[in-house]
């Protein structure tokens, strides 16, 4: 955990550098929402790491520009894009999607065009790995637990007191993490093939 006043490439580089200094030699894939400067920081600290933007955040950002009457149909059409088996087929669905909805909702479509490079990493992998990397929901769930304990306090004397409270809360939250990741052995084998020695040398 880390406290920072602003989000920037410099801040995220300091976070990643701290992680590296504490022994994390390599990171295969980093998933985040659209954090200012995060991609530049990743390139500087872990240049071989793949970056995956959160697809759920992209979907939400797109849907906020859509009228309620079209929400269901728009969402249904959008699924073809992010559930496509390959990037090539996803781009074809995106073209069809833009042809159908582009004139009525240009801002909703602009989100996809603007963020495509951020989210397209997932198409290199199988569905099993995609489920692990396409969204930041896992960490968002932890954040929601943290908000419950901080909401009751109006202010903290300093950053250390915040970190202490979140650390203790994190211990309680982690007690619920008892379920084994489904198909982990198969996922690990796929990662070993994709990333080669970067994975195999640690097995």
N, C-alpha and C positions, 0 to 999 in steps of 0.2 A: 504494500500500500504506500501511496505517496500523496502528499499535499502540494498543490501548486496554485498560485494566484491566477495565472493565465495559461491557456493552451497555445503552444507555438512549437515550431520545429526545434527551437533551442530547449524548451522545457522537455519535450518528448525525447530528445537526444540525451538529456541528462538522466531521464528515467531508464532508458535502454542501456546507457553506459553503466549505470549502477547495477543493473541486472547482469550485464556482461562481466563487470568487475567481481561480482559475487559468484561467478563460476558457470554461467550459462554460455556454453561455447557456441551453440548454433540454435537457430530457430527455423523450422521448415516453413510454416505458414503463420501469418499474423492476421487476425480478423479484427476490424474495428468499424465503428460508425465514422462519419465524415469529420474526423478530428483535425483541426488546423495544424498543418505541419507534420502530421504523423508519417506520411509516406516518405518525405525527405529524411526524417530522422531514422526510419527503418533502413533506407538505402545507405546511410552513413554508418550505422552501428552494425547492422546485419545485412550486408549487401546481397547475400544469396537467398534471403528469406522472400517468399512469395507474399504478396499483399492481397487480401480479400476484403472488399467492402461489404458491409452488412446489407443483404438484400431486403430484409424486413424494413429497415429504415428507408431504403429507396422506395419500396412499395408504399409506405405511409406518406412519404413526401410527394409521391405521384398522386395518390388518392385524395389528398387535401385540395386538389384543384378540380375535382370531379363533382358534378351535381349529384345529389342523393338519388335522383330518379335513375341515373345511369350507373350507379355504384356497383350493383350486382353484376351486370353484364360486363362492365369495364374490368372488374376484378377477375371474372372468369376468363376473359380474353388474355389478361396479363399472365395468368398461370402458364400458358403455353410457352411464354418467353423464358421464365426462370426455371421451368421444369423440363426444358428441352434437353435431349440427350447430348447434343454437341453445340459448340458456339456457332457453327455454320447454320444449323437449323434454328437456333435461337435468334440469330440476326434476320433470318427469313421471316420468322414469326413477328419480330419487331417491325419489319417493313410492312407486313400485313396490318399490324396493330396501328401503325402510324397512318396508313391509308384509310383505315376505318375511323379513327378517333382524332387524328392530327388537327383537322380544321376546327373541330369543336373544343378540343382541350389541348392547345399547343403547349401550355405550361406544364401539364402533366406528362406530355411526351418529351419535353425538353429535359426533364429529370433523367430519363433513361439515356438520352443521347449524351448528356453531360457526364454521367457517372458510369458509362458502359465499361471503360477501361478499369475502373475500380472494382467492378463486381464479376468480371468475366473469367477470373482465375479459376473459379469453381468448375467450369466446363472441362478442365483438364482431368477431372477426377470422377470416380464412380459415385453413385448415389450415396453409398455408405460414408464416404469421406465428405461429400458435399454437405450432408446433414450436420457434420461436425463444424464446418467452416463457414457456412453461408449466412449465419446470423450471430449476433452478439447476445442472444436471449439468455444464455447461461449466466453471463456476467451481469446482465440487466436484472436477473432474478436476485443475485446477491446484492446489487445496489438497492433493490426495493426493501430487502431486509435491513440494510444499513439505514435507509431513510426512516424506518419505523423507530429506530432507537435514537436517531438524532432529531426527529421532529418534535419530541417532547421538551427539548432544551432550546431556549431562545438564543443563547450564545455560549461560546466556549472561551476560556481565558487565553488559550494559545493552540497552535496546530498539534502539539504533542498530546494535549488532552483529547482532541478529536481522534487522533490515531489510536490512543489507548482504548477509547470506547469502541471504535470500529474493530480493533484487534480482538477484544473480548467477545464482541458480537459475532465476529468471524469464526471463533472457536465453536460457538453454539450452532451457527449455521452449518458448519462443516460436519457436525455430527449426523446430519440428515443425508450426507453423501455416501450412501451405503450400496447403491445399485451399481453393478458392474456394467461397463459400456458394452452394449450389444455388438456382437461380431468383432470384438477388438482384435482377435488373432488374425482374422481375415484382413481387417483394416491395416494392421501392422505389416502384414505381408505385402499389401498393395503399396504402402508407403516405402517399404524397403526396395521394391522394384523401381518405383518412381524416382526416389532420391538416392538410390544406390548406397555407396559407402557412408554417406552422411548419416544413415540410419543403421546399417548393418554392423558398423564398427562398435556400436554400443549394445548390441544384442548378445 
